[in-house]
């Protein structure tokens, strides 16, 4: 699939629109729940998918980036396309891609995957597709679909080189998934972000459901393996809902997912309590504060911007009783690395800096220099390879016998999380 690098951003929908047209507009074959935002998109997509599947609907899920295999991005019935099916879908769309290549310029890697996802969902066929934007909203390739329900998860600074260097500009780009006469579920946002989203909704006559006003989290308490929630939906209150994910941000994602599915459901009656409980009790979100092993506890988390890292750190504080936490950190060079390290410094006793498998990864020497400036040289270890970094961190945790609760947090990037899951033989995806 030689389609260029994924992180190239080209603000046009001309190629993907043309490609969808020659493919027979597969994205119009089913209702779409379209999800944009800076953090929480993938977890929210999986939560929506779980609720819909519990209602015996066939669901397609399109998310990005992947942790281990690109096939994870296109799922039907909760599972990635098989290798054979993935190749078959690619071969099916390739002649049309080559046609657009000649007419409008080279179809990108992400546009190719988007077309494959929409085509695979139409062919399945699915009853509903849950689609996460890749970057932004207005100019994101997934935006060739008209979401019956749009969901905007929390917006903060990320991809500033492409989307703008302030949250208001970024919010304007992400607001582009709100469609005329559609419905939008808005997670709690900064005031100026909420104003942009509400203005867009008013301009296109979209119905708005806001977390904290029309729906939200009424209560959450720590439970073994996750949390117990009380949720205010748009159609009723849902009691004693166990969610096997950690953190207030995941409770918020669950509330948004619940509201989105209520909006897809006819009538004014709430969803069945047991249906919601069963759906959420079985949900997973790999690489999102995921416990990979115990003794010592090793957490893998994909946080890669300050907004996501702040939520993850709060979740670690609320959900785990660590007295001594060791970090393994590998980041992308184009991220707010100092911002990430500043958030981690008060939390980590020691940090092992490393790099992941991406060509965009920050040089270990540069990362070590930044870390030493914030942590002090005595708290920083350096390991050019991630497997060595994990071994060092687990060794340090094992040595900390005097500490009753020692853990390891592997974080800094989705790629770091995916690489760590592979190295530690994590199950499920």
VOTORBA-355562 format. One line per 5 residues: number of its first residue (from 1); their letters; for each residue x, y, z of C-alpha. Coordinates in steps of 0.5 Angstrom, whole numbers. Layout:
NUM	A	X:Y:Z; ...;
//
This chain:
1	XXXXX	0:0:0; 5:5:-2; 1:11:-1; 6:16:2; 6:18:10;
6	XXXXX	0:18:14; 2:24:18; 1:29:11; -5:33:12; -8:36:5;
11	XXXXX	-14:40:6; -18:38:1; -24:32:0; -24:32:-8; -20:26:-8;
16	XXXXX	-24:22:-3; -30:25:-6; -29:23:-13; -26:16:-10; -33:15:-6;
21	XXXXX	-37:17:-12; -33:11:-17; -34:6:-11; -42:8:-11; -42:12:-5;
26	XXXXX	-41:6:0; -41:11:6; -49:12:5; -51:5:5; -51:5:13;
31	XXXXX	-52:11:19; -46:13:21; -44:15:28; -38:20:27; -33:22:32;
36	XXXXX	-28:28:33; -24:31:38; -17:31:41; -17:25:46; -22:20:48;
41	XXXXX	-24:18:40; -22:11:40; -25:9:47; -32:13:45; -32:9:39;
46	XXXXX	-31:2:42; -36:4:48; -41:6:42; -40:0:38; -41:-5:45;
51	XXXXX	-48:-2:46; -50:-2:39; -47:-10:39; -51:-11:45; -57:-9:41;
56	XXXXX	-56:-15:36; -54:-10:31; -48:-11:26; -43:-6:27; -37:-3:23;
61	XXXXX	-32:1:27; -26:5:24; -21:8:28; -14:10:28; -8:10:29;
66	XXXXX	-7:3:30; -3:-1:36; 0:-7:32; -3:-8:26; -6:-3:21;
71	XXXXX	-12:-8:20; -15:-6:27; -17:0:24; -23:-3:20; -27:-8:25;
76	XXXXX	-33:-11:23; -37:-15:29; -32:-13:34; -26:-16:30; -21:-13:25;
81	XXXXX	-21:-16:18; -17:-22:17; -11:-22:13; -14:-25:7; -20:-20:7;
86	XXXXX	-16:-14:8; -12:-16:2; -19:-17:-2; -22:-11:0; -15:-7:-2;
91	XXXXX	-15:-11:-9; -23:-9:-10; -22:-1:-9; -15:-1:-12; -17:0:-19;
96	XXXXX	-21:6:-17; -16:9:-13; -11:8:-19; -17:12:-23; -17:18:-18;
101	XXXXX	-9:18:-18; -9:19:-25; -15:25:-25; -13:28:-19; -7:26:-16;
106	XXXXX	-4:21:-11; -9:18:-6; -6:18:0; -5:13:5; -11:15:10;
111	XXXXX	-16:16:4; -14:9:2; -16:6:9; -22:10:9; -25:8:2;
116	XXXXX	-23:1:4; -27:2:11; -33:5:8; -33:-1:2; -32:-6:7;
121	XXXXX	-38:-4:12; -42:-4:6; -40:-10:3; -41:-14:10; -47:-11:11;
126	XXXXX	-47:-7:17; -53:-4:21; -49:2:23; -42:5:22; -38:8:28;
131	XXXXX	-33:12:25; -27:16:28; -24:22:24; -16:21:23; -14:28:24;
136	XXXXX	-19:34:25; -26:34:22; -28:39:16; -22:36:12; -21:29:15;
141	XXXXX	-22:24:9; -28:21:14; -32:27:13; -35:24:6; -40:21:11;
146	XXXXX	-46:25:14; -46:23:21; -53:22:23; -50:23:30; -44:27:31;
151	XXXXX	-40:26:38; -34:31:40; -30:29:45; -25:34:49; -21:38:45;
156	XXXXX	-14:41:47; -8:42:43; -5:37:39; -3:37:31; -2:44:32;
161	XXXXX	3:44:25; -4:42:21; -10:44:25; -8:51:28; -4:53:34;
166	XXXXX	-10:55:39; -16:51:41; -21:56:38; -18:54:31; -18:47:32;
171	XXXXX	-25:47:35; -27:50:28; -24:45:24; -27:39:28; -34:42:28;
176	XXXXX	-34:41:21; -37:34:22; -43:37:25; -48:36:19; -54:40:17;
181	XXXXX	-60:37:21; -56:32:25; -55:31:32; -49:33:36; -46:30:43;
186	XXXXX	-41:35:46; -37:32:51; -35:38:57; -30:43:53; -27:49:55;
191	XXXXX	-32:55:55; -29:58:48; -29:51:45; -36:50:47; -38:57:44;
196	XXXXX	-35:55:37; -38:48:37; -45:51:39; -44:56:34; -43:51:28;
201	XXXXX	-49:47:31; -54:53:30; -51:55:23; -53:48:21; -59:47:25;
206	XXXXX	-57:41:29; -60:39:35; -55:39:41; -54:35:47; -48:37:52;
211	XXXXX	-45:33:57; -46:36:64; -53:39:62; -57:34:58; -53:28:60;
216	XXXXX	-47:26:64; -44:23:70; -48:23:76; -43:19:80; -37:14:80;
221	XXXXX	-33:10:85; -27:6:84; -29:-2:83; -24:-8:82; -22:-7:75;
226	XXXXX	-25:-1:74; -31:4:76; -38:3:78; -42:9:75; -49:12:75;
231	XXXXX	-50:16:69; -56:21:67; -58:19:60; -62:23:55; -68:18:56;
236	XXXXX	-67:16:63; -62:15:69; -57:8:69; -55:5:76; -50:1:78;
241	XXXXX	-46:1:71; -39:-3:72; -34:0:67; -28:-4:66; -24:2:64;
246	XXXXX	-20:7:69; -21:15:70; -26:20:70; -25:21:63; -27:14:61;
251	XXXXX	-33:15:65; -35:22:61; -33:18:55; -38:12:57; -44:18:58;
256	XXXXX	-42:21:51; -43:14:48; -49:13:52; -52:19:49; -50:18:42;
261	XXXXX	-54:11:42; -60:14:45; -60:19:40; -60:13:35; -66:9:38;
266	XXXXX	-73:11:36; -78:13:42; -77:16:49; -76:10:53; -69:9:56;
271	XXXXX	-65:3:54; -66:-3:58; -61:-2:64; -59:-9:63; -57:-8:56;
276	XXXXX	-53:-2:58; -49:-6:64; -48:-12:60; -45:-8:54; -40:-3:58;
281	XXXXX	-38:-9:63; -35:-12:57; -32:-7:53; -24:-6:52; -20:0:50;
286	XXXXX	-13:-3:49; -7:1:51; -11:6:55; -9:5:62; -9:-2:61;
291	XXXXX	-6:-7:66; -1:-11:62; 1:-15:68; 2:-15:76; 7:-16:80;
296	XXXXX	9:-11:79; 3:-7:76; 5:-5:69; 0:0:66; 1:2:58;
301	XXXXX	-2:8:56; -3:12:49; -3:19:52; 1:23:47; -1:30:48;
306	XXXXX	-2:34:55; -9:34:55; -9:26:55; -3:26:59; -7:30:65;
311	XXXXX	-13:25:64; -9:19:65; -5:22:71; -11:24:74; -14:17:73;
316	XXXXX	-7:13:76; -8:18:82; -15:16:83; -15:9:81; -8:6:83;
321	XXXXX	-5:6:90; 2:7:88; 7:10:93; 13:9:88; 12:10:80;
326	XXXXX	17:9:75; 16:11:68; 18:9:61; 17:14:56; 18:14:48;
331	XXXXX	15:20:45; 14:23:38; 19:29:36; 13:33:34; 9:33:40;
336	XXXXX	9:38:46; 15:34:49; 16:39:55; 9:39:57; 9:32:57;
341	XXXXX	15:31:62; 13:37:66; 6:33:68; 10:27:69; 15:30:73;
346	XXXXX	11:30:80; 8:23:79; 14:19:77; 20:17:82; 24:15:76;
351	XXXXX	24:16:69; 27:11:63; 27:15:57; 27:11:50; 24:11:43;
356	XXXXX	19:7:40; 19:4:33; 17:10:29; 21:14:24; 18:20:28;
361	XXXXX	20:18:35; 25:23:38; 32:22:39; 34:19:46; 39:23:47;
366	XXXXX	35:29:46; 29:26:50; 34:25:56; 37:32:56; 30:35:56;
371	XXXXX	28:30:62; 34:31:66; 33:39:66; 26:37:69; 27:31:73;
376	XXXXX	35:32:75; 40:27:72; 39:22:78; 32:20:77; 33:19:69;
381	XXXXX	35:13:66; 37:12:58; 35:6:54; 35:7:46; 31:0:46;
386	XXXXX	24:0:48; 25:-7:51; 31:-6:55; 27:0:58; 22:-4:60;
391	XXXXX	27:-9:63; 30:-3:67; 24:-1:69; 21:-7:72; 28:-9:75;
396	XXXXX	27:-2:79; 20:-4:81; 23:-11:83; 28:-7:87; 23:-3:91;
401	XXXXX	22:-8:96; 21:-2:101; 15:1:97; 9:-3:98; 6:0:92;
406	XXXXX	11:0:86; 8:0:79; 11:2:72; 7:7:67; 9:6:59;
411	XXXXX	7:12:56; 8:18:51; 5:15:44; 0:11:41; 6:7:38;
416	XXXXX	10:7:44; 4:3:47; 3:-1:41; 10:-3:41; 10:-5:49;
421	XXXXX	4:-9:48; 7:-13:43; 13:-14:47; 9:-16:53; 5:-21:49;
426	XXXX	-2:-17:51; -8:-21:49; -14:-18:45; -15:-12:41;
//
